[in-house]
Amino acid sequence: QVHLVESGGGLVQPGGSLRLSCSASGSGFSAYGVGWFRQAPGKPREFIAGITSGGSRNYADSVKGRFTISRDNVKDTVYLQMNSLKPDATEVYYCNAALGLKGFWGQGTKVTVSS
């Protein structure tokens, strides 16, 4: 069992940056692949970025070059550095940890990009 808590959301101006954190409790987090997703009201949850247990990364085309995912296995935390934020990034951001058939979601953190 893994419990995830996202943090770092808030209000930022267009063009600004935020770093989101996904902190895990429970054993074996370093073995999990972790993804960041976002969801706007009334829309499906959208994949943004993922990192494997080995550190391989992939990104949605919409965020490539602006967002960076990383992990600290000592702190059991995965980060999402978001730069050059646009107003359409105003959504709730979730992290997901997956290993085989097991998957866990956090409760989400709200990001608002507005002047």
N, C-alpha and C positions, 0 to 999 in steps of 0.2 A: 504494500500500500504506500502511495506517495501522495502527500498533501502539498498543493502548490498555492503560492500567494504572489500575485502580481502587485507591483508598486511602481511609482515613478510617473504616473500620468498627471495631467493637469492642463492648464491653459498656456499656450505658447503662441507667439505671433507667427504669421506666415514667414517662411524662410528660417525660422528658428530650429532649435534642436531639443530633443529630450532623450533621456536614457531610461528605458524600462527594465525592471528586474523581475525575474521569476525565481522565487526562492522556494526550495523544496525541503520537506522534512520526510523522514522515512528512509529505509535502507536501500542502498543500491542505485541511487539516482544517477551516478556516473555511467551506468549501463544503459540508460534510457536515451532514445532520441527525443529531442525537444523541438517543438515548433511554436512559432508565434502566428496568431491569427487575428483578424479584426472583423468587427461586425457593426454595421449601421442598422438602425431600426427598420424592420420590415425586409431586411435583405439577408441572404445566406452568409454564413461565416466564411471568410476568405483567407486563404493561406498567404502569409507574407514571407516568412523565412524559417529555415530549419537547420538544425545542427545535429549530426550523429554523435554517438558515443565516442567515436574516434576523431571528431572535430571537423568532419567534412561539412560544408555549408552549401545551401542552395537558397535562391531567392525568387520571389515573383518578379516578373519583368517590370512591374510598375514601381518597384522600390530598388532595383539594382543600381548600385553606384551611390545611393543615398543612405541606405540602411545597412547596418552591420550586426550580425548575430555572433555572440561569443559565449563561452561558458567557463566557469571557474569550479572545477570539481572539488576543490578543497572547501569552498563555501557553499557547494550544492546550489549554485545560482547560475542562471542563464540570463544574459543581457541582450537588449535590443537597442542599439544606438541609432537614433533616427535624426537625420540631418535634412536641411532644406525642406522642411515640412510645408505641405500645402493644405489649404482649407478642406480639401476632400479627404484628408487623413483624420478628420474628426469622427471618431468611432470609439467603440469599446475594444480594447486589446486583451486577448487571452493567450495564455501559454498552455501547451499540451505536452505531456510526457507520455511516450509510448514505448513499450517493449513487448514484442510478440503480440499476443492478443490483449494485453493489458494497456489501458489508456486512462489518463487522468487529466482533468481540466482544473484550472484555477477559476476564481470568481470574476476576474476581469478588472481592468483599470481604464478609466475614461481619459481619452485625449481629446482636447479641443484646440483646434488651430483657428485663431481668429484675431483680428486686429481690434 
